[in-house]
Amino acid sequence: MWVFCTSIYHLATPALAALARTEHIYKNEKFSDHAPITVDYDFTL
């Protein structure tokens, strides 16, 4: 019996993590056992 576990994460430095404002995990369509994640940061390039 196979058991598959997945974690959803976004890697960032502590300074960048402090600028994170919102996150969203796209769950509307199942592509696989993984899901796209977006993070909005409060900074300008």
Phi, psi and omega in degrees: 000126178267135174240125182244126177242144178226148175242144176248122182210163177225122181273136178206153174290161177303322180294318178290320179300326179295338180268356180292132182247316179218158174222154179213131174254120182284112182240005185292330181225133181271114178271320181193204176280001179248160180220144177294143177233138175239145178230130176262131180246150180266073174203163180242136177281000000 
